[in-house]
Amino acid sequence: MASRMFHVFLTVSNLERSIAFYTKAFEGAKMLYEFTIDGLDICMFGLGNGVVLEMLEVPDIDKRDGKWEHIALEVDDIQEQYDRLIAAGATVKMPLEFTTVLKGRNGYPDTHCCGVHVWGPDGEEIELCQHRGCWGWEQPGTMCPPWEEK
């Protein structure tokens, strides 16, 4: 039986604030469903790129426990998406200024990847990736902007 990713679950302290952030941060993002279970407000939110966030509002959440380490999204234009995240209010953890060579193993080719890490409104970490060449398990990817390797 085949399986595929359906959604990523994120607890947030303020659902409306997170909806506003992700709507502004990702082109085409929109609310898919809202519902309440046992008095808890929950939504399914599409980022407009095939990724769905299920967000649960827990106003007094301690984000040190139970949050994801980070969600990584591959993008076609990393500069454009980075700018949208910053305009939406993201805080920079690792700035957009590097390219990393990923050494292929087990027959996978080397590839070049650039990335950035930011924090969303509840301290959730969001990574953006754009690569040059081929990951090896999919079609050749988009080109990284020509930043210097570090």
N, C-alpha and C positions, 0 to 999 in steps of 0.2 A: 504494500500500500504506500503510495507516494505521500509525502507531506511537504508543506511549505510554510513559511512564516506567515502568520495571520496578523498579529499586532504585538506591540510592546506596551507593557503596563507601567504607568508612572503615577505615583501618589504625589499630589500637589497640595499646597496650603491654601490656595485660592484659585478655584476652577476658572472663574471669569478672567482673572489676570493671566492665567496660563493660556486660555483660549485666545485672548487678545495678542499675547506674545507670539504664539505659533501661527496665528493668522497673518500677522505682519511679517514674520520671519521667513515664511515659505510661500512662494507664488503658487496659487491654486489651492492652498490649504482651506479646509472647510469642515464644519461640524457634520458628522454623519448621523449620529444618534445621541440622544440624551435619555437617561433613565435613572431611576432610584431603586435601590435594593436595600432593604432593611434600614431605610432612612438615610442612606449614603448616596450623594450625588455623583453620578458617573457619566462620562461621555466617551464616545468613539469618535476620534478626530482624524481625518485624513490629511496628511502633509502635502498632498498633491503630487506625490512622486511614487505612489504605490505603498508607502509606509503608513500604517495606522497606529496611532497612539490611543490606548484606552487610559483615560485619566480619572482618578478617584480623588475627590476632595477630602482631605483630612486636615482641618485648620491648624491643629497643634502638632503637626508631624515633626519629628526629629529626623532631619534628612541624613544624619550620620548612620542611621540604621535602615537597611532594606532598600536603599535606592540602587538603581543600576550603576555600574562603574562608568559606562558611557554608551551612547548609541552612536554608531558610525554610519554616515550616509554618503554614498558615492554621488557626486554631482558632475554635471557637464561643464559648469563655469564656476570654479571655486571662489573667484574674486566677487562675482555678482552675489552668490549665496552668502558669503562672509559679510559683505556690505549690508545685506538685508537683515542678517542676524544682529549686527551691531546697531542698525537703525531701530530694530525692535527692542533693544535694550539689553542684549546679551553682554556679558562681561568676558573679556579675553583671558584665557588661561595660557594658551600657547599661540603666539601670533602667527599670522600667515606670512611666512618668509623663508621657507625651507623646502628642499626636495630631498627625499631619502631614497637610496637604492635598496630595493628589497631583493635579496639574493634568492633565486629560485632553488628549490630542492625537489627531489623525486621526479625529475623530468619537467618541472615547471620552469618557465623562463624567468630571468631577472626582469624586473620592471622598476620604473621610477614613479614615486608617489609624492605628492605634496599634500599637506594637510594643515588643519587648524583645530584647536580645541577651544570651546567657549562654554560658559555656564549660562543656563536659562534662569528664569525667575525664582525657582526653588533650589538652585544650586545643582540642578541636573546637568551633567556634562554631555555636550553634543560635539562630535567630531565630524568634520567634513573631509572627504578624500577626493582627490582627482589624480589620475595616474596617466603615465605615458607607456605605451606598449600594451602588453596583454597580461592579464592576471593569470592566464593559463586555463581557466575553467569557463571562460566566456569569450565573446567576440573582443577584438582589440578595442581598448578604451580610448577615452578622449585624451587630448594632450594637456600636460601640465603647463602652466605658464613658465617661462624660462627663469625661475629663481635659481640662485646658486645653491649647490649642494653643500650641506654642512655636516 
